[in-house]
Amino acid sequence: MISQPFFLVGAERSGTTLLRLMLDGHPELAWNMEFEYAVDLMPEGVGYPDLGAYHRYLEFDRVFRLSGYTIDPSLSYPELINSFLEQKRSQQSKRFVGATVHRYFDRLLRIWPDAKFIHLLRDGRDVARSVIDMGWAGNLWIGCERWIEAEQLWESISRTISPDRHVTVHYEQLVHDPVFLLTSICEFCGVKYNSAMLDYPKYTSYKPVDPKKSTSWRTNLSENDIRLAEARIGSMLVERGYKLSNLPPLTLTPDMERYLRRQDYWRRLHFRLKRIGYSLVVQEYLTRRLGLRKWHSKVKLQVDAIANAQLK
């Protein structure tokens, strides 16, 4: 078993892909992409999922299938998950290995109790705006939820981990002074900074860091959207060192919240219809509700193929 892997944790759309590409570019660091398939099926509290069910789950997990990892059916659950990181490290012939995890990252400690964590924090208003752009939420109020969940989970588990095993870094500093921040992260990982970490634009679709993206909510959000976000996460933003706008605070009534949740549903549905088409949306819904597993798996593969094509 790997004794002390590294995990990059934080909310989705907080810049984890950018930082992961930088880390993976280091000659001594192999960094796995999204590793949620390691924790999503783990039950709360204790224990591990049924291995047979987990093997079947991996057959249709889009990210796992992209990894190209093999499944050794003789391994226990912890050994199997560990083997994926071993395969990543072996593929790249590097000294250390890490992975990105956006949710349930507390469960990683069941497999690796001595794991180290890099917590990436970004302004929740920018995260929520990006979540909407992905079609995962229909308004800023709902768009903040992924950020809230990730930050509350990190706040909870960071208290249980010794200070030498975790570090919090800010996305805003990453795009303003990447060399300085990457140097500090490398020190945490036990390696020296290498300029190859900034070569990712040569072999990915990601562009060089842009400091303007650090506070894009100021220009890309309407005043009403800013007030919605700050009504939801204002106190959490302040606790994490972010300044609020000078806009009048917004107080939501229960009726307003119910409206926002209805709006979120219909906007997400509209986005999905536009992205994958009416036929696949209907098939996906019906096969899931009716328990038609084989048909549902076939539909899921088609949906995943569309998602993969849009990543290129």
Steps between C-alpha positions, in 0.01 A plus 500: 500500500611856430566641845437869443341610172403861434147617433393828344158583643254784459177591327448418134573804279745637756803458273590145594551391138743786440698421813489127427654557156777704659570236763493218244754692294759466776766235422442333838122534541241282326155648554180314428198684363165491681509208745141506626446142387723403794258643758152542349379149584663480842233497774492776757688436822680170452541215255539458126262424211429152369783416261278342234275803486801729497662318207176540302484867596849563366407351163278802435678774690610753239811627679621154599463377144711792379778403741568167333564329835453127535292331772657215694202297634719332764557825689300631795334840464784700665759303302312558175471876551866511597587307182352777286743752645781247464410465132504876457841530661633209294361640173701817548797350684487765771592504866179633659133467413189703570140539388223759486184443705207745529261319733502245782874553531478417869446136395851487355633479855349152537740376235794730567487625861828692451406669171595864438259760365528813288181701543433742213274789594338738251250781544161328521340762274735405216445130568121541488519695174714225345262230627217672312712517185537120522122455522520354851285773654237742377574801721760638740310391811518133399839545335658566839403160639801305370733760648316490833515120520870482415597777741295363788646153448853638488440707813387183676783265405782755513453511876579128520819511291834612644618840362796346318263291287287771342533839337245747364586697187297765320407493133536876488866477601555214256403717202677811629831342600510134392874453555483615861198287581624192317833529680321485836290203386813319381660553840192346659532201265870459568624596153659807345310734270552425131413739217347209307196546722403798286538321166143361500379740220735312265309172532151591629221737399560709813648844446767667715372634833300820476486724811174651372320176580562542872207738550297453184176503701531879521452540126319177404218504753202729522439692821208271577717190455770642726240574767360146466843345547588721794166429664590130486874500582586850617608399850708210366674730252593744774628219723732397217636848440287611205343844491133545427363746247346822623162403360196504730460159672221277375268306730320206342156389610395132489293577190802650328710193582233270360491708181880479466492122533230470233696735277812292555324180390362642177819678403710187557253297296514753217880488503500120490248487216718736301816305580400137440162524329141419589525129418792424731354708782173304485674164467732576789208597724274206411767231516612624841147520641395163357820323605595399145867461581635373168317766302595766751866400475483527123347847525761605753779403262345720231469793741859450615621497140342843449659629820843364400475661156427836658811471717725483195 
